[in-house]
Amino acid sequence: MKWTDTLDIAIALAEHHPDVDPQYVRFTDLHRWVMELPGFDDDANRSGEKILEAIQAAWIEEMD
């Protein structure tokens, strides 16, 4: 997975953190959790606020 795979990342985060409400996740934690996902293989510096917002929004959508 790469940073641009927002839906795949959101699904993986929902599976790995089922008890977390993504609406309240800090971007620093979100960044770390994405980096820790199995199969994630991208440069940590390639993410930014817009990408993290997109991942968070997709994760919120996935939880609904």
N, C-alpha and C positions, 0 to 999 in steps of 0.2 A: 504494500500500500504506500501511496505517496500522499502528501498534504492535500492534493487536489481531489482525492477520493473521499469526499466529505461524507457521502451516504454510507460507504463501507466502514469508514471510521466510526460513524455514529452508531451503526449496528453493533460493531465490536465493543464499543464503550458501553452500550446498553447491556450487552451480555456479561462484560467483565465487572460492571459496577451497577448491578440491578437495584440496589437500595439507595442510589444517589439520585436526587432531583437535579437534572442538568441545568435548570434555570438558576441555581445558586452556586454553580461551580466557578471558582476563580480561574482566570485564563492561565495563571501560572500552574495550577493543578491540572487543568485540561491539557496543556502543552506536555507536561510530564507524563500523564496517563497515555496520551497518544504515542509518545516516544516509546513507552513500555509495552505497547500492544504487540503480540506475536504477529509477524508478517509485515510489520511496519518498517519500511526501509527508505528513509529520506533524511535529508540534512536538517538538523534542528533549527538552523538559521533561515530556512526557507519559509517558515511560517510567519504569519503576522496577525494583527488584530482582525483583519477581514476574514482570513481563513479560519481563525479560531471562532469567530462569530458564526460563520457558515456551518462549522462542525457542531457548535452548540445548538444552533437552530434546527439542524437535521436531527440531532439527538432528542431535542424536545419533541419534534414531530414524531419521531420513532416511538417515544414513550406514550403518545396519545392513542 
